[in-house]
Amino acid sequence: MFKKITLVVLGLMPVSVFAAVDVSTEVASLTADGTAAITAIGGALIGLAGIAVVYKWAKGMLFS
């Protein structure tokens, strides 16, 4: 029963509903922007880790 209803509904839809949509430019834009953002965040995290190591080293040299 459900298959028959589905086939009837799909048969009534215009062909343009099933047309392919080209999203390649949007995907490329999001990929480039995402890569740049992830690279910036990674660089910031590595910089913060370096500052933490230098701080710990300096603290150890001064107070030990």
Biopython code that builds the backbone (N, CA, C, O; Angstrom):
import numpy as np
from Bio.PDB.StructureBuilder import StructureBuilder

atoms = [
    (1, "MET", "N", (0.824, -1.190, 0.000)),
    (1, "MET", "CA", (0.000, 0.000, 0.000)),
    (1, "MET", "C", (0.871, 1.258, 0.000)),
    (1, "MET", "O", (0.655, 2.174, -0.794)),
    (2, "PHE", "N", (1.858, 1.290, 0.903)),
    (2, "PHE", "CA", (2.722, 2.461, 1.009)),
    (2, "PHE", "C", (3.535, 2.677, -0.266)),
    (2, "PHE", "O", (3.758, 3.814, -0.681)),
    (3, "LYS", "N", (3.977, 1.579, -0.885)),
    (3, "LYS", "CA", (4.750, 1.692, -2.130)),
    (3, "LYS", "C", (3.901, 2.289, -3.248)),
    (3, "LYS", "O", (4.396, 3.075, -4.057)),
    (4, "LYS", "N", (2.645, 1.922, -3.292)),
    (4, "LYS", "CA", (1.761, 2.448, -4.333)),
    (4, "LYS", "C", (1.554, 3.954, -4.147)),
    (4, "LYS", "O", (1.575, 4.712, -5.117)),
    (5, "ILE", "N", (1.354, 4.381, -2.897)),
    (5, "ILE", "CA", (1.160, 5.809, -2.632)),
    (5, "ILE", "C", (2.421, 6.585, -2.981)),
    (5, "ILE", "O", (2.361, 7.667, -3.566)),
    (6, "THR", "N", (3.561, 6.017, -2.614)),
    (6, "THR", "CA", (4.835, 6.671, -2.920)),
    (6, "THR", "C", (5.023, 6.812, -4.428)),
    (6, "THR", "O", (5.435, 7.872, -4.898)),
    (7, "LEU", "N", (4.731, 5.779, -5.180)),
    (7, "LEU", "CA", (4.871, 5.831, -6.631)),
    (7, "LEU", "C", (3.919, 6.845, -7.246)),
    (7, "LEU", "O", (4.285, 7.531, -8.201)),
    (8, "VAL", "N", (2.721, 6.952, -6.724)),
    (8, "VAL", "CA", (1.764, 7.927, -7.246)),
    (8, "VAL", "C", (2.252, 9.344, -6.968)),
    (8, "VAL", "O", (2.203, 10.204, -7.848)),
    (9, "VAL", "N", (2.721, 9.588, -5.750)),
    (9, "VAL", "CA", (3.208, 10.927, -5.392)),
    (9, "VAL", "C", (4.427, 11.286, -6.231)),
    (9, "VAL", "O", (4.513, 12.406, -6.735)),
    (10, "LEU", "N", (5.365, 10.368, -6.390)),
    (10, "LEU", "CA", (6.549, 10.624, -7.210)),
    (10, "LEU", "C", (6.179, 10.837, -8.671)),
    (10, "LEU", "O", (6.819, 11.626, -9.365)),
    (11, "GLY", "N", (5.163, 10.147, -9.135)),
    (11, "GLY", "CA", (4.719, 10.309, -10.507)),
    (11, "GLY", "C", (4.082, 11.665, -10.761)),
    (11, "GLY", "O", (4.100, 12.147, -11.894)),
    (12, "LEU", "N", (3.525, 12.288, -9.740)),
    (12, "LEU", "CA", (2.878, 13.582, -9.896)),
    (12, "LEU", "C", (3.864, 14.746, -9.829)),
    (12, "LEU", "O", (3.536, 15.860, -10.237)),
    (13, "MET", "N", (5.064, 14.496, -9.320)),
    (13, "MET", "CA", (6.054, 15.568, -9.193)),
    (13, "MET", "C", (6.643, 15.917, -10.556)),
    (13, "MET", "O", (6.840, 15.036, -11.393)),
    (14, "PRO", "N", (6.919, 17.185, -10.779)),
    (14, "PRO", "CA", (7.553, 17.571, -12.049)),
    (14, "PRO", "C", (8.990, 17.071, -12.101)),
    (14, "PRO", "O", (9.602, 16.797, -11.069)),
    (15, "VAL", "N", (9.511, 16.957, -13.293)),
    (15, "VAL", "CA", (10.870, 16.448, -13.493)),
    (15, "VAL", "C", (11.904, 17.402, -12.891)),
    (15, "VAL", "O", (12.980, 16.962, -12.486)),
    (16, "SER", "N", (11.597, 18.695, -12.827)),
    (16, "SER", "CA", (12.556, 19.667, -12.314)),
    (16, "SER", "C", (12.884, 19.435, -10.840)),
    (16, "SER", "O", (13.922, 19.896, -10.364)),
    (17, "VAL", "N", (12.031, 18.738, -10.121)),
    (17, "VAL", "CA", (12.299, 18.431, -8.718)),
    (17, "VAL", "C", (13.518, 17.529, -8.609)),
    (17, "VAL", "O", (14.265, 17.613, -7.634)),
    (18, "PHE", "N", (13.723, 16.685, -9.580)),
    (18, "PHE", "CA", (14.808, 15.718, -9.544)),
    (18, "PHE", "C", (16.069, 16.210, -10.256)),
    (18, "PHE", "O", (17.007, 15.437, -10.453)),
    (19, "ALA", "N", (16.101, 17.470, -10.636)),
    (19, "ALA", "CA", (17.254, 18.008, -11.361)),
    (19, "ALA", "C", (18.468, 18.079, -10.438)),
    (19, "ALA", "O", (18.337, 18.336, -9.242)),
    (20, "ALA", "N", (19.641, 17.849, -11.003)),
    (20, "ALA", "CA", (20.883, 17.916, -10.238)),
    (20, "ALA", "C", (21.242, 19.377, -9.978)),
    (20, "ALA", "O", (21.015, 20.243, -10.822)),
    (21, "VAL", "N", (21.800, 19.634, -8.806)),
    (21, "VAL", "CA", (22.204, 20.980, -8.428)),
    (21, "VAL", "C", (23.725, 21.009, -8.363)),
    (21, "VAL", "O", (24.343, 20.154, -7.728)),
    (22, "ASP", "N", (24.325, 21.994, -9.022)),
    (22, "ASP", "CA", (25.784, 22.114, -9.027)),
    (22, "ASP", "C", (26.215, 22.929, -7.819)),
    (22, "ASP", "O", (25.937, 24.126, -7.742)),
    (23, "VAL", "N", (26.892, 22.287, -6.878)),
    (23, "VAL", "CA", (27.363, 22.961, -5.666)),
    (23, "VAL", "C", (28.884, 22.918, -5.557)),
    (23, "VAL", "O", (29.439, 23.127, -4.478)),
    (24, "SER", "N", (29.554, 22.647, -6.666)),
    (24, "SER", "CA", (31.004, 22.480, -6.618)),
    (24, "SER", "C", (31.718, 23.763, -6.216)),
    (24, "SER", "O", (32.716, 23.704, -5.498)),
    (25, "THR", "N", (31.233, 24.925, -6.662)),
    (25, "THR", "CA", (31.900, 26.180, -6.291)),
    (25, "THR", "C", (31.713, 26.480, -4.806)),
    (25, "THR", "O", (32.635, 26.964, -4.150)),
    (26, "GLU", "N", (30.527, 26.197, -4.276)),
    (26, "GLU", "CA", (30.292, 26.426, -2.856)),
    (26, "GLU", "C", (31.143, 25.492, -2.002)),
    (26, "GLU", "O", (31.693, 25.907, -0.981)),
    (27, "VAL", "N", (31.250, 24.244, -2.414)),
    (27, "VAL", "CA", (32.063, 23.278, -1.678)),
    (27, "VAL", "C", (33.528, 23.686, -1.707)),
    (27, "VAL", "O", (34.212, 23.594, -0.687)),
    (28, "ALA", "N", (34.016, 24.130, -2.842)),
    (28, "ALA", "CA", (35.410, 24.572, -2.947)),
    (28, "ALA", "C", (35.658, 25.784, -2.061)),
    (28, "ALA", "O", (36.702, 25.876, -1.415)),
    (29, "SER", "N", (34.714, 26.711, -2.025)),
    (29, "SER", "CA", (34.850, 27.904, -1.180)),
    (29, "SER", "C", (34.878, 27.526, 0.293)),
    (29, "SER", "O", (35.718, 28.020, 1.045)),
    (30, "LEU", "N", (33.969, 26.656, 0.708)),
    (30, "LEU", "CA", (33.948, 26.227, 2.108)),
    (30, "LEU", "C", (35.201, 25.448, 2.476)),
    (30, "LEU", "O", (35.710, 25.580, 3.589)),
    (31, "THR", "N", (35.698, 24.642, 1.559)),
    (31, "THR", "CA", (36.914, 23.876, 1.824)),
    (31, "THR", "C", (38.097, 24.812, 2.012)),
    (31, "THR", "O", (38.885, 24.631, 2.940)),
    (32, "ALA", "N", (38.233, 25.808, 1.149)),
    (32, "ALA", "CA", (39.345, 26.751, 1.254)),
    (32, "ALA", "C", (39.241, 27.567, 2.538)),
    (32, "ALA", "O", (40.235, 27.730, 3.246)),
    (33, "ASP", "N", (38.053, 28.081, 2.847)),
    (33, "ASP", "CA", (37.861, 28.873, 4.061)),
    (33, "ASP", "C", (38.078, 28.022, 5.306)),
    (33, "ASP", "O", (38.687, 28.479, 6.274)),
    (34, "GLY", "N", (37.590, 26.803, 5.285)),
    (34, "GLY", "CA", (37.759, 25.900, 6.430)),
    (34, "GLY", "C", (39.209, 25.549, 6.667)),
    (34, "GLY", "O", (39.664, 25.491, 7.809)),
    (35, "THR", "N", (39.942, 25.311, 5.579)),
    (35, "THR", "CA", (41.365, 24.996, 5.707)),
    (35, "THR", "C", (42.130, 26.175, 6.284)),
    (35, "THR", "O", (43.010, 25.994, 7.125)),
    (36, "ALA", "N", (41.803, 27.373, 5.841)),
    (36, "ALA", "CA", (42.481, 28.565, 6.368)),
    (36, "ALA", "C", (42.172, 28.752, 7.852)),
    (36, "ALA", "O", (43.064, 29.088, 8.631)),
    (37, "ALA", "N", (40.933, 28.542, 8.244)),
    (37, "ALA", "CA", (40.555, 28.700, 9.647)),
    (37, "ALA", "C", (41.228, 27.660, 10.527)),
    (37, "ALA", "O", (41.723, 27.985, 11.606)),
    (38, "ILE", "N", (41.250, 26.424, 10.080)),
    (38, "ILE", "CA", (41.879, 25.358, 10.857)),
    (38, "ILE", "C", (43.380, 25.597, 10.976)),
    (38, "ILE", "O", (43.962, 25.343, 12.031)),
    (39, "THR", "N", (44.010, 26.077, 9.918)),
    (39, "THR", "CA", (45.444, 26.389, 9.960)),
    (39, "THR", "C", (45.725, 27.512, 10.949)),
    (39, "THR", "O", (46.697, 27.442, 11.701)),
    (40, "ALA", "N", (44.893, 28.539, 10.956)),
    (40, "ALA", "CA", (45.076, 29.657, 11.889)),
    (40, "ALA", "C", (44.901, 29.207, 13.332)),
    (40, "ALA", "O", (45.683, 29.592, 14.201)),
    (41, "ILE", "N", (43.897, 28.406, 13.590)),
    (41, "ILE", "CA", (43.661, 27.911, 14.948)),
    (41, "ILE", "C", (44.800, 27.004, 15.393)),
    (41, "ILE", "O", (45.243, 27.092, 16.538)),
    (42, "GLY", "N", (45.277, 26.142, 14.516)),
    (42, "GLY", "CA", (46.396, 25.264, 14.847)),
    (42, "GLY", "C", (47.652, 26.058, 15.166)),
    (42, "GLY", "O", (48.364, 25.743, 16.120)),
    (43, "GLY", "N", (47.926, 27.086, 14.372)),
    (43, "GLY", "CA", (49.093, 27.934, 14.640)),
    (43, "GLY", "C", (48.985, 28.642, 15.978)),
    (43, "GLY", "O", (49.970, 28.756, 16.707)),
    (44, "ALA", "N", (47.787, 29.119, 16.303)),
    (44, "ALA", "CA", (47.579, 29.787, 17.592)),
    (44, "ALA", "C", (47.779, 28.818, 18.752)),
    (44, "ALA", "O", (48.381, 29.182, 19.762)),
    (45, "LEU", "N", (47.287, 27.603, 18.622)),
    (45, "LEU", "CA", (47.465, 26.615, 19.682)),
    (45, "LEU", "C", (48.927, 26.243, 19.875)),
    (45, "LEU", "O", (49.385, 26.083, 21.007)),
    (46, "ILE", "N", (49.656, 26.106, 18.785)),
    (46, "ILE", "CA", (51.084, 25.796, 18.895)),
    (46, "ILE", "C", (51.826, 26.964, 19.539)),
    (46, "ILE", "O", (52.729, 26.755, 20.350)),
    (47, "GLY", "N", (51.450, 28.191, 19.181)),
    (47, "GLY", "CA", (52.057, 29.369, 19.799)),
    (47, "GLY", "C", (51.789, 29.423, 21.296)),
    (47, "GLY", "O", (52.696, 29.709, 22.078)),
    (48, "LEU", "N", (50.556, 29.152, 21.698)),
    (48, "LEU", "CA", (50.218, 29.139, 23.121)),
    (48, "LEU", "C", (50.964, 28.036, 23.870)),
    (48, "LEU", "O", (51.396, 28.238, 25.005)),
    (49, "ALA", "N", (51.114, 26.896, 23.252)),
    (49, "ALA", "CA", (51.867, 25.811, 23.883)),
    (49, "ALA", "C", (53.324, 26.221, 24.068)),
    (49, "ALA", "O", (53.919, 25.929, 25.105)),
    (50, "GLY", "N", (53.903, 26.890, 23.083)),
    (50, "GLY", "CA", (55.284, 27.372, 23.200)),
    (50, "GLY", "C", (55.427, 28.388, 24.324)),
    (50, "GLY", "O", (56.400, 28.352, 25.077)),
    (51, "ILE", "N", (54.467, 29.290, 24.439)),
    (51, "ILE", "CA", (54.501, 30.276, 25.528)),
    (51, "ILE", "C", (54.404, 29.576, 26.880)),
    (51, "ILE", "O", (55.103, 29.954, 27.820)),
    (52, "ALA", "N", (53.549, 28.566, 26.989)),
    (52, "ALA", "CA", (53.411, 27.832, 28.243)),
    (52, "ALA", "C", (54.706, 27.115, 28.613)),
    (52, "ALA", "O", (55.075, 27.080, 29.787)),
    (53, "VAL", "N", (55.393, 26.550, 27.643)),
    (53, "VAL", "CA", (56.657, 25.847, 27.916)),
    (53, "VAL", "C", (57.723, 26.836, 28.363)),
    (53, "VAL", "O", (58.459, 26.575, 29.315)),
    (54, "VAL", "N", (57.808, 27.965, 27.681)),
    (54, "VAL", "CA", (58.806, 28.976, 28.063)),
    (54, "VAL", "C", (58.495, 29.513, 29.452)),
    (54, "VAL", "O", (59.413, 29.703, 30.250)),
    (55, "TYR", "N", (57.237, 29.762, 29.761)),
    (55, "TYR", "CA", (56.848, 30.252, 31.084)),
    (55, "TYR", "C", (57.220, 29.241, 32.163)),
    (55, "TYR", "O", (57.768, 29.605, 33.203)),
    (56, "LYS", "N", (56.917, 27.966, 31.906)),
    (56, "LYS", "CA", (57.240, 26.923, 32.883)),
    (56, "LYS", "C", (58.750, 26.825, 33.079)),
    (56, "LYS", "O", (59.219, 26.656, 34.205)),
    (57, "TRP", "N", (59.504, 26.929, 32.003)),
    (57, "TRP", "CA", (60.962, 26.886, 32.099)),
    (57, "TRP", "C", (61.486, 28.084, 32.893)),
    (57, "TRP", "O", (62.335, 27.917, 33.769)),
    (58, "ALA", "N", (60.996, 29.276, 32.600)),
    (58, "ALA", "CA", (61.442, 30.479, 33.307)),
    (58, "ALA", "C", (61.065, 30.415, 34.784)),
    (58, "ALA", "O", (61.862, 30.797, 35.641)),
    (59, "LYS", "N", (59.879, 29.944, 35.086)),
    (59, "LYS", "CA", (59.426, 29.811, 36.480)),
    (59, "LYS", "C", (60.307, 28.826, 37.217)),
    (59, "LYS", "O", (60.670, 29.056, 38.371)),
    (60, "GLY", "N", (60.654, 27.727, 36.560)),
    (60, "GLY", "CA", (61.529, 26.736, 37.177)),
    (60, "GLY", "C", (62.923, 27.282, 37.423)),
    (60, "GLY", "O", (63.553, 26.951, 38.427)),
    (61, "MET", "N", (63.408, 28.116, 36.516)),
    (61, "MET", "CA", (64.744, 28.694, 36.688)),
    (61, "MET", "C", (64.752, 29.723, 37.816)),
    (61, "MET", "O", (65.748, 29.822, 38.532)),
    (62, "LEU", "N", (63.702, 30.474, 37.995)),
    (62, "LEU", "CA", (63.678, 31.536, 38.991)),
    (62, "LEU", "C", (63.362, 31.025, 40.400)),
    (62, "LEU", "O", (63.918, 31.536, 41.372)),
    (63, "PHE", "N", (62.494, 30.043, 40.528)),
    (63, "PHE", "CA", (62.011, 29.644, 41.844)),
    (63, "PHE", "C", (62.517, 28.290, 42.325)),
    (63, "PHE", "O", (62.013, 27.784, 43.328)),
    (64, "SER", "N", (63.484, 27.687, 41.660)),
    (64, "SER", "CA", (63.968, 26.402, 42.157)),
    (64, "SER", "C", (65.382, 26.451, 42.639)),
    (64, "SER", "O", (65.918, 25.437, 43.085)),
]
sb = StructureBuilder()
sb.init_structure("model")
sb.init_model(0)
sb.init_chain("A")
sb.init_seg("    ")
for serial, (resi, resn, name, xyz) in enumerate(atoms, 1):
    if name == "N":
        sb.init_residue(resn, " ", resi, " ")
    sb.init_atom(name, np.array(xyz, "f"), 0.0, 1.0, " ", f" {name:<3s}", serial, name[0])
structure = sb.get_structure()
